[in-house]
Amino acid sequence: MKGNPRAFLRIASYFFTWLGILFIPFPFNLFPEHEEIASLVFGGLISFFKPLLFNDYNYKEITSDSSSLYTLAFILFILSLLLSSAVLLFRSIHLQRGIAKIGNAIIAYYLSFQLLNYGFGKIFKSQFYQPEPNILYTPIGFLDKDILFWTTIGSSYSFNIFLGLTQAITGSLLLYKRTRLIGYALSILTFTNILVINLCFDISLKFFSSFLLFLSLLGASSYYSIISTSLSKLQLPSGEDFSSNIKNQFLSFFIKTFLILIILFEVLYPTIQTGNLNDDKENRPYLHGAYLNLSMDRDSSFTWLDKTKRVFIHRMNYMIFQDDSDEMIDYKLKIDKAENLLILTDYNQYKMVLNYHYSTKDSILTLVYLNNNKSQKVKFKKLNIDTLPIFRKQFHWTIDEIE
C-alpha cells in the first residue's frame, strides 16, 4: 500500500473531498459566509489560473457551474495531489488508514446531509416550488428546458413528496454503519439520475451533482473487498422456466431463442415498419404547424374565425383554434387537396367545410368561409416553431456562456 498508485489516488480523493466540502460554495443556513471563504482563500489563484483555462470568461463569482468554480476545482485537485504525495512520503500505513477512516466517515455524513437537505426541500416544497404566475401564463414553447423541468416537477405536490422521501430515506441509511452500503448504492442511483437530468435539461448544477456522485462512488468503493468476497461466495439460484422440462438441449435452445425473437420483433415492429429511429425527424403531415392570424378583429360583428388568434394543424389530423383568451377548440381534420377543402368534424359529428389556399412562398394560409352568404377570407401566417427556446440545441458547461 505504501507505494501503490491505487493508494495514492485514494488518498488524493479523500483530500479532494475535504477541500471540496470546505471550499466549494454551498448555501448553508447556519454558516452563510461559506460562499465567501473560497473567494477569500483562493481568489488570487483563481484570477491567475482562470485566463489559462478559459477564454473571455469574465464572470467572477464562484457560483454553480461558473468558470470560477471550475477553476477552483482544478486548484483543489492539484492541492489534493500534492497533499497525497506528502502523506505517502511518510510511508505510514497507520496514517493512510486513519485518513481513509476519517474520509469515509466525512463522506457518509456529508452525503447524508445533502440527501436530507434536498429530500426535505422537496417534501416542504421549498426546492421545486409552485410555478409563478408569469410562468403559468407563458406558452410552453417559450420556456427554456430547465424552467420547463422545474415547472413540471413543481406542479405536483405528491411527486415532490415521493422524491423527497426517497432521498431522505437514502440519507438516513448513510448515517448508520449497518445500512451504509445500501445507502451508498441508492445514493449512486440518485445522483446519477440527478446528473443526467442536469445534463439533459441544461440545469446549472452539473459540477455539484458530479461531485456528489463522485463522493457516492468513493464511499461505496471502501466496501469493494467486502462486496467482492460476498459475491464470490454467493450462489444465486438459476430459477425455473418451461424449458427446464425439455430434455433435448437443441429444442430447448430453439424455443427460448424463438420466444426472445418474437418479443424483440413485437417491441421493435413500429420502428421496423417506419424505419424511423427518431420520431422528432419524422415527416409531419401537410400544413402541419402553427399559424398566426394577421388581421384579428374583436368586433362583435365578426365570426369566431376572425377572432381566432392562432390555428394549429396537429400531426394526428386535428385542427385546433385558439382565441384571444387562449381558449382552444379542436376538430378532426381531413384535407382534400384536390378541391382545396378542410373538412372539420366536431365531437357531435357535425361537419364544417372551409376552403383554403396555402402559399409556400410567404407561408400564408388563407381560410375562406361564408358569412351571411358572403365569402370572407382570414389570413394566417405560419410560425417558425423550430426557433422557440424549447427547441434550441444548446448546452452550457458554465453559466458564463449564458447570455
Secondary structure, 3 states (H helix, E strand, C coil): CCCCHHHHHHHHHHHHHHHHHHHCCCCCCCCCCHHHHHHHHHHHHHHHHHHHHCCCCCCCCCCCCCHHHHHHHHHHHHHHHHHHHHHHHCCCHHHHHHHHHHHHHHHHHHHHHHHHHHHHHHHCCCCCCCCCHHHHCCCHHHCCHHHHHHHHHHCCHHHHHHHHHHHHHHHHHCCCHHHHHHHHHHHHHHHHHHHHHHHHCCCCCHHHHHHHHHHHHHHHHCCHHHHHHHHHHCCCCCCCCHHHHCCCHHHHHHHHHHHHHHHHHHHHHHHHHHCCCCHHHCCCCCCCEEEEECCCCCCCCCCCCCCEEEEEEECCCEEEEEECCCCEEEEEEEEECCCCEEEEECCCCCEEEEEEEEECCCCEEEEEEEECCEEEEEEEEECCHHHCHHHCCCCCCCHHHCC
